[in-house]
Amino acid sequence: MPIVTIQVTREGSVPDRQSVTAEEKAALIKGVSELLLNVLNKPLESTFVVIEEVDTENWGWGGLPALEYRRQLAAKIK
């Protein structure tokens, strides 16, 4: 029984959204389940998919909170 955890930032896929939509989550669940079926021959009914949304203030990289890292990166590009 595969259990797959997908972590996404709580931002949404376009600027005016604050989270991933139910439709996007359903597509992720379907896609991951079908991938495991096709690659590992795991039946759809035995695959569990968990989607965790992470607030942007709860993660980071480059030694900085994510939003600050992005601000600094954007300033370098300009």
Sequence and secondary structure as in RCSB ss.txt:
>XXXX:A:sequence
MPIVTIQVTREGSVPDRQSVTAEEKAALIKGVSELLLNVLNKPLESTFVVIEEVDTENWGWGGLPALEYRRQLAA
KIK
>XXXX:A:secstr
  EEEEEEETT SSTT SS  HHHHHHHHHHHHHHHHHHH   GGG EEEEEEE GGG EETTEEHHHHHHHHHH
HH 
